[in-house]
């Protein structure tokens, strides 16, 4: 990493585009502003096409909060998103295509990030280095290395960093998790997450010149140089490994976070195996549209599945908790062998002061500067996000095997085999697949050391990070 400051970068932007060494921010500390209860919090929203619109709405509705900047490589969005801010009676925000151009503003308090997954960590680190607090959408990282670096940056620069796993601010899920932890409903055996939403074919889009209003270099960010096509801008980038992490790293992060939240204190992932494929159609997408993952926490296990070949009626996005006494699902406990459930005992932990608005919780902590007040502090976010990376690493190192070949990948775990059998029946029914002539990707069984955040496999360890394109480099030293 060179020692170019942010101002150096701006002065030499043309040269950087030609391939200068990656730059790093100088690591400026916070401006020294002490925020009182009546001080206006000024926020920049980075990434304003899809999820970013929700960020704009949320902050614009809050008393004492101003959306001061809108940041997006695609300037075609600026007019419509500015109107959203103005309709709440706020001043028109300033609009820029590159976050680095505004980080020197000492009156900017926070950056709220809703860009591609591949840019989440880099923008969060830059913001921390500039003394800004950060709200970063899930997943907080594109790989395990990046997640750890955001945690390090948050600690080094003493920043409030919240990940967008909103269930942590949901009183219902707080009650459910407390019920699981109480032990009243038995010992947890399987924490099961489902994220099955309709995901149809994205077809094929040919390379073309990017729109003149789009700064494609900034949009690519850390990803390696490649040609523009309309299947990556704006939403379908989720299904390309360079930018997204598939459904497990999209909707799935919410369910993975809840599933890990339910684990006993101190439980960490010890091994992973993931399988699946992109079934039912042929298109340009790379990530699986059907995936099943088993993660062993050294006793209790986590199961995760997503099925993209579903309709709205058959979508399933939730969590269930299987114990030695029964199952907790839908806010009820179903004892073994019984079809009638009983409501779980109401929580006493979620008190009247609990803030159920995830964005407001973040703003509260920007004011108080109390990290312990964050409902989804970045360390928790990183620990949940890396579960998606574990699954995808196993899957990407897998091999194609016939559906009709008996597999023993789950050892003696009867429940895992039953889940896989149900997925196969689903594929036969909805995709009309002849499983006797079809294959799926059976991922590699990987051991994982949660302390060092490394695998027992050299090829897997290569996927802990990625090649970065200068100057969009997530640094080793933040």
VOPAGU-2260 file (C-alpha; in pm, 1 decimal, decimal comma):
REM VOPAGU-2260
SITE   aa  ch    i         X         Y         Z
SITE  UNK   A    0       0,0       0,0       0,0
SITE  UNK   A    1     130,8     345,6     -89,8
SITE  UNK   A    2     108,8     641,9     143,0
SITE  UNK   A    3    -107,2     857,1     -83,5
SITE  UNK   A    4    -359,4    1057,6     113,7
SITE  UNK   A    5    -716,4    1100,5       4,0
SITE  UNK   A    6    -631,7    1448,4    -127,6
SITE  UNK   A    7    -341,4    1302,8    -324,7
SITE  UNK   A    8    -585,9    1063,4    -481,8
SITE  UNK   A    9    -827,7    1332,4    -584,9
SITE  UNK   A   10    -550,1    1540,2    -739,5
SITE  UNK   A   11    -422,1    1240,5    -931,5
SITE  UNK   A   12    -749,4    1072,0   -1022,5
SITE  UNK   A   13    -659,1    1049,4   -1387,2
SITE  UNK   A   14    -330,0     880,8   -1306,5
SITE  UNK   A   15    -494,9     636,9   -1067,8
SITE  UNK   A   16    -727,8     526,7   -1345,5
SITE  UNK   A   17    -415,0     435,9   -1536,8
SITE  UNK   A   18    -303,4     191,8   -1271,0
SITE  UNK   A   19    -119,1     359,1    -984,5
SITE  UNK   A   20     -53,1     152,3    -672,6
SITE  UNK   A   21    -348,3     121,3    -437,0
SITE  UNK   A   22    -398,4     415,4    -210,1
SITE  UNK   A   23    -498,7     417,2     152,0
SITE  UNK   A   24    -664,0     687,6     353,9
SITE  UNK   A   25    -437,5     863,2     595,3
SITE  UNK   A   26    -638,8     729,4     884,0
SITE  UNK   A   27    -784,0    1060,1     999,1
SITE  UNK   A   28    -943,6    1046,7    1339,4
SITE  UNK   A   29   -1292,2    1171,7    1411,4
SITE  UNK   A   30   -1342,5    1545,2    1378,9
SITE  UNK   A   31   -1381,5    1578,6    1754,0
SITE  UNK   A   32   -1748,4    1676,6    1738,6
SITE  UNK   A   33   -1933,5    1580,6    2052,3
SITE  UNK   A   34   -2290,5    1500,8    1953,4
SITE  UNK   A   35   -2563,0    1609,6    2187,3
SITE  UNK   A   36   -2923,4    1495,3    2187,0
SITE  UNK   A   37   -3024,7    1795,7    1977,2
SITE  UNK   A   38   -2737,3    1789,9    1729,9
SITE  UNK   A   39   -2821,9    1710,6    1369,3
SITE  UNK   A   40   -2667,5    1385,2    1244,7
SITE  UNK   A   41   -2556,5    1419,9     882,8
SITE  UNK   A   42   -2552,9    1094,9     685,4
SITE  UNK   A   43   -2427,8     995,1     340,5
SITE  UNK   A   44   -2614,9     707,4     176,0
SITE  UNK   A   45   -2387,1     512,7     -60,5
SITE  UNK   A   46   -2566,9     291,2    -309,9
SITE  UNK   A   47   -2914,0     428,9    -377,5
SITE  UNK   A   48   -3072,3     202,5    -638,8
SITE  UNK   A   49   -3249,4     -73,2    -446,6
SITE  UNK   A   50   -3196,2    -123,0     -74,6
SITE  UNK   A   51   -3045,5     223,0     -53,2
SITE  UNK   A   52   -3388,9     371,6    -113,3
SITE  UNK   A   53   -3494,0     220,1     221,1
SITE  UNK   A   54   -3194,1     384,5     386,8
SITE  UNK   A   55   -3295,8     722,4     244,2
SITE  UNK   A   56   -3653,0     681,9     366,4
SITE  UNK   A   57   -3549,5     565,5     712,0
SITE  UNK   A   58   -3309,8     851,1     785,6
SITE  UNK   A   59   -3531,5    1114,9     624,2
SITE  UNK   A   60   -3813,7    1027,5     864,2
SITE  UNK   A   61   -3596,1    1073,0    1173,5
SITE  UNK   A   62   -3596,8    1392,3    1371,2
SITE  UNK   A   63   -3249,9    1542,3    1392,0
SITE  UNK   A   64   -3108,0    1339,7    1101,3
SITE  UNK   A   65   -3019,7    1480,8     760,0
SITE  UNK   A   66   -2939,7    1285,5     444,3
SITE  UNK   A   67   -2664,0    1524,1     339,9
SITE  UNK   A   68   -2517,6    1321,5      52,9
SITE  UNK   A   69   -2631,8    1065,7    -198,9
SITE  UNK   A   70   -2350,6     856,0    -342,1
SITE  UNK   A   71   -2380,3     628,8    -644,0
SITE  UNK   A   72   -2173,8     560,3    -957,4
SITE  UNK   A   73   -2496,0     592,1   -1158,9
SITE  UNK   A   74   -2591,0     958,4   -1174,2
SITE  UNK   A   75   -2923,1     872,6   -1343,3
SITE  UNK   A   76   -3057,9     803,2    -993,1
SITE  UNK   A   77   -2974,6    1139,3    -840,3
SITE  UNK   A   78   -3284,3    1337,1    -939,0
SITE  UNK   A   79   -3542,7    1081,1    -824,3
SITE  UNK   A   80   -3366,6     998,0    -498,9
SITE  UNK   A   81   -3311,9    1365,1    -416,3
SITE  UNK   A   82   -3686,4    1415,9    -446,1
SITE  UNK   A   83   -3739,0    1145,0    -184,6
SITE  UNK   A   84   -3528,0    1345,1      61,0
SITE  UNK   A   85   -3693,6    1674,6     -28,4
SITE  UNK   A   86   -4046,4    1539,8      15,4
SITE  UNK   A   87   -3971,3    1513,1     387,7
SITE  UNK   A   88   -3896,9    1885,1     394,4
SITE  UNK   A   89   -3519,8    1842,7     404,8
SITE  UNK   A   90   -3264,5    2034,6     197,6
SITE  UNK   A   91   -3167,3    1883,2    -136,3
SITE  UNK   A   92   -2871,8    1648,2     -75,5
SITE  UNK   A   93   -2544,2    1683,2    -257,6
SITE  UNK   A   94   -2487,6    1402,6    -507,3
SITE  UNK   A   95   -2151,7    1244,4    -595,4
SITE  UNK   A   96   -2045,4     928,4    -776,8
SITE  UNK   A   97   -1744,0     846,4    -557,0
SITE  UNK   A   98   -1755,5     824,9    -175,9
SITE  UNK   A   99   -1393,2     937,1    -144,4
SITE  UNK   A  100   -1484,7    1285,4    -262,9
SITE  UNK   A  101   -1685,3    1362,5      51,2
SITE  UNK   A  102   -1499,4    1186,3     331,9
SITE  UNK   A  103   -1303,8    1504,2     416,0
SITE  UNK   A  104   -1625,9    1678,5     519,1
SITE  UNK   A  105   -1583,8    1719,7     895,6
SITE  UNK   A  106   -1955,9    1780,3     935,2
SITE  UNK   A  107   -2041,5    1439,3     789,4
SITE  UNK   A  108   -2109,8    1202,4    1077,2
SITE  UNK   A  109   -2199,5     868,2     923,1
SITE  UNK   A  110   -2198,9     665,2     603,4
SITE  UNK   A  111   -2477,2     418,2     527,5
SITE  UNK   A  112   -2373,0     158,5     268,9
SITE  UNK   A  113   -2603,5     -32,3      32,5
SITE  UNK   A  114   -2375,4     -98,1    -263,6
SITE  UNK   A  115   -2272,7    -428,3    -422,7
SITE  UNK   A  116   -2145,6    -686,2    -173,1
SITE  UNK   A  117   -1799,5    -657,7    -325,5
SITE  UNK   A  118   -1772,6    -292,1    -217,6
SITE  UNK   A  119   -1923,4    -315,1     131,6
SITE  UNK   A  120   -1602,0    -372,4     323,6
SITE  UNK   A  121   -1384,0    -127,1     134,8
SITE  UNK   A  122   -1628,8     160,9     173,4
SITE  UNK   A  123   -1683,7      76,6     539,6
SITE  UNK   A  124   -1309,6      78,0     606,7
SITE  UNK   A  125   -1260,0     406,6     421,8
SITE  UNK   A  126   -1540,7     562,1     625,3
SITE  UNK   A  127   -1394,0     438,0     955,0
SITE  UNK   A  128   -1052,5     572,3     860,0
SITE  UNK   A  129   -1212,0     909,7     791,8
SITE  UNK   A  130   -1371,0     915,0    1136,9
SITE  UNK   A  131   -1725,6     833,1    1026,7
SITE  UNK   A  132   -1964,3     588,4    1187,9
SITE  UNK   A  133   -2097,9     321,5     953,5
SITE  UNK   A  134   -2416,6     132,4     880,1
SITE  UNK   A  135   -2328,4    -141,5     630,6
SITE  UNK   A  136   -2578,4    -366,1     461,5
SITE  UNK   A  137   -2560,9    -741,6     486,2
SITE  UNK   A  138   -2345,0    -921,8     403,0
SITE  UNK   A  139   -2083,8    -695,9     557,5
SITE  UNK   A  140   -1812,9    -853,1     340,7
SITE  UNK   A  141   -1748,7   -1032,9      15,6
SITE  UNK   A  142   -1505,9   -1275,1     183,7
SITE  UNK   A  143   -1383,0   -1363,9     531,2
SITE  UNK   A  144   -1067,6   -1150,5     514,9
SITE  UNK   A  145   -1273,4    -837,7     446,5
SITE  UNK   A  146   -1506,4    -893,7     738,6
SITE  UNK   A  147   -1217,7    -920,6     980,5
SITE  UNK   A  148   -1067,9    -599,2     840,9
SITE  UNK   A  149   -1388,3    -403,2     904,7
SITE  UNK   A  150   -1382,2    -522,3    1265,8
SITE  UNK   A  151   -1019,5    -410,2    1296,1
SITE  UNK   A  152   -1099,0     -70,9    1144,1
SITE  UNK   A  153   -1396,1     -20,1    1375,8
SITE  UNK   A  154   -1176,6     -90,7    1676,3
SITE  UNK   A  155    -874,3     109,6    1562,1
SITE  UNK   A  156   -1073,4     422,9    1481,0
SITE  UNK   A  157   -1329,1     372,9    1758,7
SITE  UNK   A  158   -1627,8     379,3    1525,5
SITE  UNK   A  159   -1985,5     265,0    1565,1
SITE  UNK   A  160   -2040,6       4,8    1290,1
SITE  UNK   A  161   -2378,1    -165,4    1253,1
SITE  UNK   A  162   -2463,9    -440,4    1002,5
SITE  UNK   A  163   -2807,6    -445,3     842,2
SITE  UNK   A  164   -2941,5    -765,2     998,6
SITE  UNK   A  165   -3265,4    -608,5    1113,5
SITE  UNK   A  166   -3393,9    -913,6    1298,7
SITE  UNK   A  167   -3163,9    -815,5    1583,9
SITE  UNK   A  168   -3398,2    -520,8    1640,5
SITE  UNK   A  169   -3715,5    -728,2    1605,4
SITE  UNK   A  170   -3887,2    -794,6    1942,4
SITE  UNK   A  171   -4036,3   -1118,4    1805,5
SITE  UNK   A  172   -3698,9   -1271,5    1720,5
SITE  UNK   A  173   -3552,6   -1149,6    2048,4
SITE  UNK   A  174   -3829,9   -1340,0    2227,3
SITE  UNK   A  175   -3776,4   -1654,1    2019,7
SITE  UNK   A  176   -3401,3   -1656,2    2077,2
SITE  UNK   A  177   -3449,8   -1606,3    2448,4
SITE  UNK   A  178   -3686,4   -1903,0    2447,9
SITE  UNK   A  179   -3428,3   -2120,6    2274,4
SITE  UNK   A  180   -3158,1   -2012,2    2518,5
SITE  UNK   A  181   -3379,9   -2064,5    2821,6
SITE  UNK   A  182   -3354,7   -2442,6    2796,0
SITE  UNK   A  183   -3722,7   -2475,8    2880,2
SITE  UNK   A  184   -3790,5   -2628,7    2539,4
SITE  UNK   A  185   -3498,2   -2866,1    2537,8
SITE  UNK   A  186   -3139,4   -2881,5    2420,9
SITE  UNK   A  187   -3080,6   -2731,5    2076,6
SITE  UNK   A  188   -2986,0   -2990,3    1815,7
SITE  UNK   A  189   -3043,1   -2813,8    1481,9
SITE  UNK   A  190   -3076,7   -2442,3    1415,8
SITE  UNK   A  191   -3242,5   -2436,1    1073,9
SITE  UNK   A  192   -3256,9   -2135,6     840,4
SITE  UNK   A  193   -3465,8   -2111,2     523,4
SITE  UNK   A  194   -3434,0   -1844,7     254,1
SITE  UNK   A  195   -3638,5   -1975,0     -38,6
SITE  UNK   A  196   -3764,3   -1699,3    -268,0
SITE  UNK   A  197   -3858,2   -1708,5    -639,1
SITE  UNK   A  198   -3543,6   -1665,2    -848,9
SITE  UNK   A  199   -3610,7   -1705,3   -1218,4
SITE  UNK   A  200   -3369,3   -1709,1   -1509,7
SITE  UNK   A  201   -3178,0   -1388,2   -1576,8
SITE  UNK   A  202   -3108,8   -1490,5   -1935,3
SITE  UNK   A  203   -2800,1   -1367,5   -2118,4
SITE  UNK   A  204   -2687,9   -1008,8   -2174,7
SITE  UNK   A  205   -2413,0    -925,5   -2422,2
SITE  UNK   A  206   -2126,5    -688,2   -2338,2
SITE  UNK   A  207   -2182,9    -328,1   -2440,8
SITE  UNK   A  208   -2059,8      18,9   -2359,4
SITE  UNK   A  209   -2178,6     138,9   -2018,9
SITE  UNK   A  210   -2415,8     435,7   -2006,1
SITE  UNK   A  211   -2237,0     769,4   -2006,1
SITE  UNK   A  212   -2399,4     854,9   -1671,1
SITE  UNK   A  213   -2241,0     548,7   -1503,9
SITE  UNK   A  214   -1886,8     558,8   -1367,3
SITE  UNK   A  215   -1825,9     191,2   -1435,4
SITE  UNK   A  216   -1477,5     198,9   -1286,7
SITE  UNK   A  217   -1617,3     306,4    -950,2
SITE  UNK   A  218   -1904,9      59,8    -983,1
SITE  UNK   A  219   -1661,9    -229,3   -1039,2
SITE  UNK   A  220   -1467,1    -127,2    -731,0
SITE  UNK   A  221   -1248,6    -414,4    -604,2
SITE  UNK   A  222   -1364,0    -657,0    -875,7
SITE  UNK   A  223   -1125,6    -738,6   -1156,7
SITE  UNK   A  224   -1161,6    -542,3   -1478,3
SITE  UNK   A  225   -1433,0    -676,4   -1706,4
SITE  UNK   A  226   -1686,0    -564,5   -1962,6
SITE  UNK   A  227   -2014,3    -403,5   -1875,0
SITE  UNK   A  228   -2339,7    -588,5   -1937,5
SITE  UNK   A  229   -2692,4    -533,6   -1812,3
SITE  UNK   A  230   -2707,4    -848,5   -1601,8
SITE  UNK   A  231   -2477,1    -697,5   -1343,7
SITE  UNK   A  232   -2609,5    -342,1   -1324,5
SITE  UNK   A  233   -2820,6    -306,8   -1116,5
SITE  UNK   A  234   -2955,7    -612,5    -931,1
SITE  UNK   A  235   -2846,4    -940,5   -1086,8
SITE  UNK   A  236   -2487,6    -891,6    -974,3
SITE  UNK   A  237   -2598,6   -1099,3    -673,0
SITE  UNK   A  238   -2565,5   -1411,5    -891,3
SITE  UNK   A  239   -2204,9   -1346,5   -1004,8
SITE  UNK   A  240   -1912,8   -1445,3    -782,9
SITE  UNK   A  241   -1717,1   -1125,9    -859,9
SITE  UNK   A  242   -1983,5    -907,4    -699,2
SITE  UNK   A  243   -2226,4   -1116,5    -494,4
SITE  UNK   A  244   -2248,3   -1431,1    -284,5
SITE  UNK   A  245   -2564,0   -1594,1    -418,1
SITE  UNK   A  246   -2887,4   -1623,6    -223,9
SITE  UNK   A  247   -2711,2   -1741,2      90,7
SITE  UNK   A  248   -2526,3   -1408,1      90,7
SITE  UNK   A  249   -2838,0   -1213,7      -0,2
SITE  UNK   A  250   -3159,6   -1299,5     184,5
SITE  UNK   A  251   -2979,9   -1588,2     353,9
SITE  UNK   A  252   -2762,5   -1371,3     575,5
SITE  UNK   A  253   -3067,6   -1274,8     781,0
SITE  UNK   A  254   -3157,1   -1638,2     849,9
SITE  UNK   A  255   -2793,9   -1738,1     908,9
SITE  UNK   A  256   -2765,2   -1460,6    1165,5
SITE  UNK   A  257   -3077,4   -1573,6    1349,6
SITE  UNK   A  258   -2960,9   -1936,0    1335,1
SITE  UNK   A  259   -2621,2   -1847,9    1483,9
SITE  UNK   A  260   -2781,1   -1617,9    1741,6
SITE  UNK   A  261   -2968,3   -1921,1    1875,9
SITE  UNK   A  262   -2651,6   -2124,5    1929,6
SITE  UNK   A  263   -2523,7   -2181,7    2284,1
SITE  UNK   A  264   -2282,1   -1919,3    2413,6
SITE  UNK   A  265   -1931,5   -1975,4    2281,2
SITE  UNK   A  266   -2032,5   -2218,6    2005,5
SITE  UNK   A  267   -1832,3   -2162,6    1686,1
SITE  UNK   A  268   -1834,2   -2329,3    1342,4
SITE  UNK   A  269   -1599,8   -2626,4    1318,4
SITE  UNK   A  270   -1680,9   -2780,9     979,6
SITE  UNK   A  271   -1895,6   -2717,5     674,4
SITE  UNK   A  272   -2030,5   -2897,0     371,1
SITE  UNK   A  273   -2257,6   -2743,9     109,2
SITE  UNK   A  274   -2423,5   -2878,9    -204,4
SITE  UNK   A  275   -2659,6   -2767,1    -476,2
SITE  UNK   A  276   -2661,8   -2620,0    -824,3
SITE  UNK   A  277   -2827,1   -2386,7   -1069,6
SITE  UNK   A  278   -3121,9   -2594,1   -1182,5
SITE  UNK   A  279   -3429,5   -2554,8   -1401,0
SITE  UNK   A  280   -3283,1   -2322,8   -1663,0
SITE  UNK   A  281   -2960,3   -2213,5   -1826,8
SITE  UNK   A  282   -2860,3   -1851,4   -1791,3
SITE  UNK   A  283   -2567,4   -1621,0   -1726,7
SITE  UNK   A  284   -2577,5   -1656,9   -1348,9
SITE  UNK   A  285   -2299,1   -1837,8   -1165,2
SITE  UNK   A  286   -2422,5   -1893,5    -809,6
SITE  UNK   A  287   -2653,4   -2181,3    -709,8
SITE  UNK   A  288   -3029,1   -2127,1    -713,8
SITE  UNK   A  289   -3067,4   -2428,3    -485,8
SITE  UNK   A  290   -2827,8   -2484,0    -196,5
SITE  UNK   A  291   -2819,2   -2693,6     119,4
SITE  UNK   A  292   -2552,5   -2643,2     384,8
SITE  UNK   A  293   -2462,8   -2818,5     709,3
SITE  UNK   A  294   -2232,7   -2643,5     956,2
SITE  UNK   A  295   -2121,9   -2830,3    1266,9
SITE  UNK   A  296   -2083,1   -2618,1    1581,1
SITE  UNK   A  297   -1930,7   -2898,6    1783,5
SITE  UNK   A  298   -2261,8   -3036,6    1910,7
SITE  UNK   A  299   -2555,4   -2844,1    1772,9
SITE  UNK   A  300   -2563,3   -2806,8    1396,9
SITE  UNK   A  301   -2684,4   -2539,8    1162,8
SITE  UNK   A  302   -2881,1   -2633,2     851,6
SITE  UNK   A  303   -2945,4   -2376,4     583,1
SITE  UNK   A  304   -3135,4   -2411,6     259,3
SITE  UNK   A  305   -3256,7   -2194,0     -21,2
SITE  UNK   A  306   -3471,2   -2303,6    -312,5
SITE  UNK   A  307   -3502,7   -2052,3    -595,4
SITE  UNK   A  308   -3747,8   -2262,5    -795,4
SITE  UNK   A  309   -4046,4   -2168,1    -583,2
SITE  UNK   A  310   -4353,5   -1952,2    -634,5
SITE  UNK   A  311   -4472,1   -1677,0    -408,5
SITE  UNK   A  312   -4704,2   -1920,3    -232,1
SITE  UNK   A  313   -4428,6   -2174,9    -169,1
SITE  UNK   A  314   -4166,7   -1924,9     -56,0
SITE  UNK   A  315   -4019,4   -1999,3     283,3
SITE  UNK   A  316   -3809,3   -1742,6     466,8
SITE  UNK   A  317   -3786,2   -1821,6     835,9
SITE  UNK   A  318   -3600,9   -2006,2    1110,9
SITE  UNK   A  319   -3685,1   -2319,1    1308,2
SITE  UNK   A  320   -3513,9   -2467,4    1612,8
SITE  UNK   A  321   -3511,3   -2843,4    1669,1
SITE  UNK   A  322   -3444,5   -2962,6    2021,4
SITE  UNK   A  323   -3442,0   -3297,5    2197,4
SITE  UNK   A  324   -3795,7   -3218,8    2315,7
SITE  UNK   A  325   -3955,3   -3082,0    1997,2
SITE  UNK   A  326   -3936,0   -2783,2    1764,2
SITE  UNK   A  327   -3981,7   -2407,4    1801,8
SITE  UNK   A  328   -4130,9   -2248,9    1490,5
SITE  UNK   A  329   -4378,9   -1975,5    1410,9
SITE  UNK   A  330   -4363,4   -1844,1    1766,0
SITE  UNK   A  331   -4482,9   -2176,9    1909,9
SITE  UNK   A  332   -4329,8   -2488,1    2059,9
SITE  UNK   A  333   -4438,6   -2824,4    1919,8
SITE  UNK   A  334   -4348,7   -3112,0    2152,6
SITE  UNK   A  335   -4229,2   -3429,4    1978,7
SITE  UNK   A  336   -4513,5   -3627,6    1829,3
SITE  UNK   A  337   -4766,2   -3345,9    1867,6
SITE  UNK   A  338   -4926,5   -3135,9    1591,9
SITE  UNK   A  339   -5060,2   -2869,1    1823,4
SITE  UNK   A  340   -4818,2   -2601,9    1932,8
SITE  UNK   A  341   -4815,8   -2388,9    2242,7
SITE  UNK   A  342   -4709,2   -2021,0    2241,5
SITE  UNK   A  343   -4361,0   -1968,2    2374,6
SITE  UNK   A  344   -4329,9   -1787,0    2706,2
SITE  UNK   A  345   -4318,7   -1411,4    2655,0
SITE  UNK   A  346   -3982,0   -1252,6    2697,9
SITE  UNK   A  347   -3890,8   -1031,7    2989,7
SITE  UNK   A  348   -3560,2    -927,9    2834,9
SITE  UNK   A  349   -3708,4    -698,7    2569,8
SITE  UNK   A  350   -3800,0    -399,5    2785,0
SITE  UNK   A  351   -3991,3     -83,1    2704,0
SITE  UNK   A  352   -3668,0      97,6    2614,2
SITE  UNK   A  353   -3583,4    -151,0    2340,8
SITE  UNK   A  354   -3546,7      26,6    2004,6
SITE  UNK   A  355   -3723,1    -183,2    1736,1
SITE  UNK   A  356   -3603,9      39,0    1449,0
SITE  UNK   A  357   -3265,2     -88,2    1332,3
SITE  UNK   A  358   -3163,9     239,7    1167,5
SITE  UNK   A  359   -3276,1     440,4    1470,9
SITE  UNK   A  360   -3074,3     210,3    1696,5
SITE  UNK   A  361   -2768,9     294,2    1487,1
SITE  UNK   A  362   -2835,4     668,7    1509,0
SITE  UNK   A  363   -2888,5     641,6    1885,6
SITE  UNK   A  364   -2542,4     486,9    1914,8
SITE  UNK   A  365   -2387,1     748,8    1686,9
SITE  UNK   A  366   -2509,4    1000,7    1945,9
SITE  UNK   A  367   -2412,5     803,7    2256,6
SITE  UNK   A  368   -2093,3     654,0    2112,8
SITE  UNK   A  369   -2167,3     337,5    2309,3
SITE  UNK   A  370   -2077,0      30,0    2105,8
SITE  UNK   A  371   -2259,6    -200,8    2345,7
SITE  UNK   A  372   -2585,6     -34,6    2246,4
SITE  UNK   A  373   -2569,8    -153,3    1886,5
SITE  UNK   A  374   -2808,2    -440,0    1819,7
SITE  UNK   A  375   -2592,8    -578,4    1535,6
SITE  UNK   A  376   -2239,3    -460,9    1603,7
SITE  UNK   A  377   -1989,0    -543,9    1331,1
SITE  UNK   A  378   -1816,7    -828,4    1518,2
SITE  UNK   A  379   -2149,2   -1010,7    1543,6
SITE  UNK   A  380   -2217,1    -926,5    1180,8
SITE  UNK   A  381   -1882,3   -1063,4    1070,8
SITE  UNK   A  382   -1931,8   -1387,4    1262,9
SITE  UNK   A  383   -2267,4   -1445,5    1094,1
SITE  UNK   A  384   -2154,0   -1335,4     748,6
SITE  UNK   A  385   -1858,3   -1572,3     746,1
SITE  UNK   A  386   -2104,4   -1862,2     765,6
SITE  UNK   A  387   -2218,4   -1776,8     412,5
SITE  UNK   A  388   -1856,2   -1766,3     302,9
SITE  UNK   A  389   -1795,4   -2108,7     460,9
SITE  UNK   A  390   -2085,0   -2254,6     264,1
SITE  UNK   A  391   -1982,4   -2097,2     -64,6
SITE  UNK   A  392   -1620,3   -2202,6     -24,6
SITE  UNK   A  393   -1726,8   -2564,0      23,6
SITE  UNK   A  394   -1961,4   -2540,7    -274,3
SITE  UNK   A  395   -1708,3   -2377,2    -507,6
SITE  UNK   A  396   -1450,6   -2646,0    -433,6
SITE  UNK   A  397   -1702,6   -2921,8    -500,8
SITE  UNK   A  398   -1745,2   -3165,7    -787,2
SITE  UNK   A  399   -2040,7   -3275,8    -999,3
SITE  UNK   A  400   -2187,4   -3607,7    -887,1
SITE  UNK   A  401   -2498,0   -3797,9   -1003,8
SITE  UNK   A  402   -2816,7   -3747,7    -804,2
SITE  UNK   A  403   -2884,2   -4120,4    -814,4
SITE  UNK   A  404   -2549,7   -4211,7    -660,4
SITE  UNK   A  405   -2567,0   -4284,2    -288,5
SITE  UNK   A  406   -2375,0   -4023,6     -94,3
SITE  UNK   A  407   -2228,9   -4045,5     254,3
SITE  UNK   A  408   -2118,1   -3685,5     294,8
SITE  UNK   A  409   -2332,9   -3626,8     604,9
SITE  UNK   A  410   -2194,5   -3921,1     799,0
SITE  UNK   A  411   -2465,2   -4061,4    1024,4
SITE  UNK   A  412   -2674,6   -3742,4    1028,4
SITE  UNK   A  413   -3018,6   -3876,7     940,3
SITE  UNK   A  414   -3180,4   -3532,0     948,9
SITE  UNK   A  415   -2939,9   -3395,9     686,0
SITE  UNK   A  416   -3013,2   -3685,7     448,9
SITE  UNK   A  417   -3385,8   -3626,6     496,3
SITE  UNK   A  418   -3349,4   -3259,9     408,0
SITE  UNK   A  419   -3152,6   -3344,9      94,0
SITE  UNK   A  420   -3411,0   -3604,8      -5,2
SITE  UNK   A  421   -3684,7   -3343,1      27,4
SITE  UNK   A  422   -3487,6   -3104,1    -194,1
SITE  UNK   A  423   -3452,6   -3375,0    -458,3
SITE  UNK   A  424   -3827,9   -3438,1    -454,8
SITE  UNK   A  425   -3882,5   -3065,6    -492,4
SITE  UNK   A  426   -3656,2   -3054,4    -800,1
SITE  UNK   A  427   -3836,4   -3347,5    -957,5
SITE  UNK   A  428   -4170,1   -3179,0    -903,2
SITE  UNK   A  429   -4105,3   -2816,0    -994,9
SITE  UNK   A  430   -3817,7   -2844,7   -1242,7
SITE  UNK   A  431   -3936,2   -3173,8   -1393,5
SITE  UNK   A  432   -3582,0   -3304,7   -1352,0
SITE  UNK   A  433   -3490,9   -3661,6   -1431,2
SITE  UNK   A  434   -3258,8   -3719,4   -1138,8
SITE  UNK   A  435   -3132,7   -4046,1   -1286,4
SITE  UNK   A  436   -2965,6   -3840,2   -1560,3
SITE  UNK   A  437   -2877,6   -3525,2   -1364,9
SITE  UNK   A  438   -2591,8   -3412,2   -1143,6
SITE  UNK   A  439   -2543,6   -3166,3    -861,6
SITE  UNK   A  440   -2237,9   -3003,0    -706,7
SITE  UNK   A  441   -2130,5   -3181,9    -389,5
SITE  UNK   A  442   -1908,0   -2944,3    -195,4
SITE  UNK   A  443   -1590,4   -3031,8     -15,3
SITE  UNK   A  444   -1605,1   -3113,6     354,1
SITE  UNK   A  445   -1391,2   -2845,9     521,5
SITE  UNK   A  446   -1263,8   -2809,4     876,3
SITE  UNK   A  447   -1253,8   -2451,5    1003,3
SITE  UNK   A  448   -1059,7   -2291,9    1288,7
SITE  UNK   A  449   -1273,7   -2006,0    1418,2
SITE  UNK   A  450    -983,2   -1864,3    1618,3
SITE  UNK   A  451    -750,0   -1817,0    1322,2
SITE  UNK   A  452   -1034,2   -1796,4    1069,3
SITE  UNK   A  453    -860,7   -2044,4     841,7
SITE  UNK   A  454    -938,3   -2384,3     690,4
SITE  UNK   A  455    -749,7   -2710,2     697,9
SITE  UNK   A  456    -736,1   -2692,5     316,6
SITE  UNK   A  457    -489,7   -2488,9     107,4
SITE  UNK   A  458    -734,0   -2435,2    -177,9
SITE  UNK   A  459   -1001,9   -2318,0      61,7
SITE  UNK   A  460    -761,6   -2074,4     225,7
SITE  UNK   A  461    -702,1   -1912,6    -112,3
SITE  UNK   A  462   -1070,1   -1817,2    -111,3
SITE  UNK   A  463   -1039,8   -1633,9     220,9
SITE  UNK   A  464    -963,9   -1324,5      14,3
SITE  UNK   A  465    -955,6   -1225,0    -352,1
SITE  UNK   A  466    -731,5   -1048,3    -606,1
SITE  UNK   A  467    -800,0    -675,0    -581,2
SITE  UNK   A  468    -795,2    -414,2    -854,6
SITE  UNK   A  469    -601,6    -100,6    -771,1
SITE  UNK   A  470    -682,9     140,2    -619,4
SITE  UNK   A  471    -978,7     -50,3    -476,3
SITE  UNK   A  472    -774,1    -264,8    -240,7
SITE  UNK   A  473    -889,0    -381,3     101,9
SITE  UNK   A  474    -566,3    -329,8     297,8
SITE  UNK   A  475    -387,5    -579,6     518,1
SITE  UNK   A  476    -326,0    -296,8     764,5
SITE  UNK   A  477    -628,6     -77,2     818,4
